[in-house]
Amino acid sequence: MRFKKIGIVTKPGLATSTGLDEVLLILKNANTEIYAEESAKKILPDATIVLSLNDLQLDLLFVLGGDGTILRAARDYKNSV
């Protein structure tokens, strides 16, 4: 399976994430579409920023944060992936 549309959810206020630059480079080189919420635009400048990932039919969702971020993403995006 090839992932074409990828969403990234981050913990609000997240300033950086270890290894994120390498992951983004791999995804860009694989010609994927990367989407993120407004709160992630500082650490994901190349992503397409959307108000909500719910309106997109994503192939994969990355969650960067802790338990609370994972639970929020599971609740908010259960029908988007």
Secondary structure, 3 states (H helix, E strand, C coil): CCCCEEEEEECCCCCCCCCHHHHHHHHHHCCCEEEEEHHHCCCCCCCEEECCHHHCCCCEEEEECCHHHHHHHHHHCCCCC
